[in-house]
């Protein structure tokens, strides 16, 4: 899996990951297939503290990289799939190779 645009985490005061859904009063761990059920589900979020919003035009801080990695590790755990590559800005040097997807 590759995740991009994680620099937006730097401007959020709260990070949320959907970990399940509530449908008709019960919790489920999948998005229902039917359009009707999807319209009725309520997402269940796991929340964590983000950073302070950054002024418009300011480049993402180094803290963004730390938050991004922590966030990605939790997403990997929930999805059951490793992230091979992520980026925290449009700059090439801010692309992080977590592991080489072509090596075991």
Helices and strands as residue ranges (DSSP letters): E 2-3, G 6-11, E 14-23, E 26-28, H 35-40, E 42-49, H 62-79, E 85-87, G 92-94, E 95-97
